[in-house]
Structure formats: structure tokens, C-alpha cells
Amino acid sequence: MDGGRFGTPRARATIETMMKTVCLLFLALALAACGAKDAVKRYPMQGYVQAVDATSKTATIAAGKIGDWMDAMTMDYPVKPDSELAKLHAGDHIEGTVVVEGAMYYVTDVKVVSKQ
């Protein structure tokens, strides 16, 4: 009796079932990875507003070190919501929160503070 390359029909069925299970497991892991989002992190920030661009909804802010996310630097930050952006004017010293999710980030919870 020649069972062929994979042995008996029962052995072939067992191998086929195992292969389907492994494929389903890989598919489930791949789908979970696609759906996984980076954790949202919030960092306190302090800085000096150099410019505000209402069209792009950004503010150029010279900020100090922001947690473990970024060293001190001047850059454009999106500001959300619009009511927070409306608080800002060039020359303001501010405190706020930088929200970071993956490559996306924005400033919110803005407070204009006196110069220190």
C-alpha cells in the first residue's frame, strides 16, 4: 500500500488541518497588527510663540525639551481645537500639552503665561 508523499489519507487530512490553523493564526496576527494603534502620549510643554498661521492652524513655537519625545527646538505645531489656536499671538509665552500618536502630534490645553 503506497500512501504517497504524505502518507495515509488520515495523515494528509491532519497536515491540511494544521496548515489551515497556522494560516488562520498568521492572518489573525496580521490583522491585529494592522489594527493596532500607537499609544497616545501626552507631554507638558513650555515655549515662546514666534508666529501663528490661522490658515494652516499651526503655531511656530520655540519649545523646551518635551519629555522623552523631543529635545528643545523651534518648529511648527498644529494646534487643536481652533479655540486653542485663537488664544495664541506672536510673543506669547505659553504652557500646553503636546499630544503624540505615532507620527501625528498637536498642541492643546494652551495657557498664556507671564514672562519668566
TINU-816361 format. One record per residue (C-alpha): residue in three letters; x, y, z. Coordinates in steps of 0.001 Angstrom, whole numbers, plus 524288, in hexadecimal, padded with zeros to 5 digits. Layout:
N
AlaXYZ
...
//
This chain:
116
Met800008000080000
Asp8062680CC27FB5E
Gly801D68186780357
Gly808C7821B77FA3D
Arg810D082D487FE65
Phe808D3830CD80A71
Gly805558233680F13
Thr7F78981EEE811D5
Pro7EB5E826C680ED0
Arg7E9D9828F481D59
Ala7F7B982E8C81E4A
Arg7F4EB83775812BE
Ala7E87183C5981946
Thr7EFDB83EF7825EA
Ile7FA6B8467E81EB0
Glu7F01884E2A81736
Thr7E906851A4823DB
Met7F5C7855FF82A35
Met7F94385E5D81E5D
Lys7EBDA864E881E9C
Thr7ED4C8678C82D1E
Val7FACC86D8582B53
Cys7F5F1875F681FF2
Leu7EA5787AAE827EE
Leu7F34C87DD28334F
Phe7FC62885CF82A8C
Leu7F0AF88CC282485
Ala7EB4F89018831FA
Leu7F8848955983665
Ala7FA0589D5E829F7
Leu7EC7C8A33F82B8F
Ala7EF1B8A653839CA
Ala7FBC68AD1C83615
Cys7F4E68B52A82BAE
Gly7EA868B96D83532
Ala7F3E28BC618403E
Lys7F5B68CAD6842DC
Asp801188D14484941
Ala7FE548D5368571D
Val7FA828E367858AE
Lys804628EAAA860FD
Arg802A18F80B86726
Tyr80E16900AA86ADC
Pro80E5390DC8871D5
Met815139186F86A01
Gln8199B9264286C27
Gly81D6592F6986167
Tyr81D7693C6B85A95
Val8144993EEB84F1D
Gln81BA8944B3843A7
Ala8109C9449F839A4
Val802A19400A837BA
Asp7FD1893B5F82AB9
Ala7EE4F93AB982B45
Thr7ED8E9351281D7C
Ser7F5A792907820A8
Lys7F103928EE82EE4
Thr7FEFD928B3833D9
Ala807919309183CDD
Thr81644931D183C09
Ile81AB192F2A849E2
Ala8285492F6884FCB
Ala82614924C7859D6
Gly82EA591EFA86448
Lys831279105E8652A
Ile8246A908D886417
Gly825348FCB686C99
Asp82BFA8F158865F4
Trp825F18F553858F2
Met82E16900DC8544D
Asp839879096685825
Ala837FA91821858CB
Met835A191DF484B49
Thr82D939279484388
Met82395921B583A54
Asp815C1922D783535
Tyr80BB791BDD83D9C
Pro7FDAE919488399E
Val7F4CD91EFC8442B
Lys7E78C918D584742
Pro7DCA491C6484899
Asp7DB3792966841A1
Ser7D77F92FFC84E71
Glu7E51892CAD853BD
Leu7EBA493263847A1
Ala7E3AB93EDB84931
Lys7EA279412785682
Leu7F7BA9422A85089
His7FF1994E3184BD7
Ala80D429503584811
Gly81507953858544C
Asp80CAC94B6D85DAA
His81340942B386781
Ile80AF89368F868D9
Glu808EF929D286FF4
Gly8016191F0186973
Thr8008C910A68667F
Val80670909D785AC7
Val7FE6A8FDFB856C8
Val8063F8F3D284F2D
Glu800898E8058482B
Gly80A5B8E16483F4F
Ala80F408EB7983590
Met803BA8F4988383E
Tyr804928FF378429B
Tyr7FDDC90BD1846AC
Val7FD78915CD851A3
Thr7F172917B685A0E
Asp7EDA491C9D867B1
Val7F4E9929568653F
Lys7F6D49336E8700C
Val7FD5F9406D86D81
Val806679432787907
Ser80E4794EDF87D35
Lys81C6C94FF887920
Gln825A09497F882AD
//
